[in-house]
Amino acid sequence: MSNLMEVIKSRRSTRAFKSELPPKDQIMKIVEAAEWAPSGMGKYLWHFTVIYNAEKSLKLARAVAEADNRGPQYNFYGAPVNIIISYKRDEHHALVDGAAAMENLLLMATELGLGSCWINQLRETCDVPEVRALLTEYGVPEDHIVVCSAAIGYIEKETPAKPRHEGLVSITE
């Protein structure tokens, strides 16, 4: 099995992180991997915002929790780093481009021995005034929507693999 296939099969959604910050150079490698994702028509109109601060990440999680009625325990699983992928508002390829970048990001985190979890709640709440104010303060361009984000950090609790379903592939020859 190729190393890439091993990384793909070992990637998990981490839902319990240690509070310790990973080295910033590892986070930047993760962002670099995201930057190299394909983009429809080669537009590359995304922006990557790294929240490399556990307190600020928690503050954003609390704002999302308030906006989305998620309760006081919502905290991006305690991850000390959050990477936000945003894209120019009303661009046709925003979601698929962001998803491609996110997959690269998640796989690179796995390659580096870090945990990650794809977070979608920012997409639904990015225009709620309290959330938008924090996003702007943290560096998300005002003319962007949040496509998705990732909680990143050291794994506190391992996540077991879930079985894959049968019959998901059709081949026509």
Summary of the structure (lengths in Angstrom):
residues: 173
radius of gyration: 16.4
end to end distance: 26.1
largest distance: 54.6
contacts: 514
relative contact order: 0.24
helix: 43%
strand: 19%
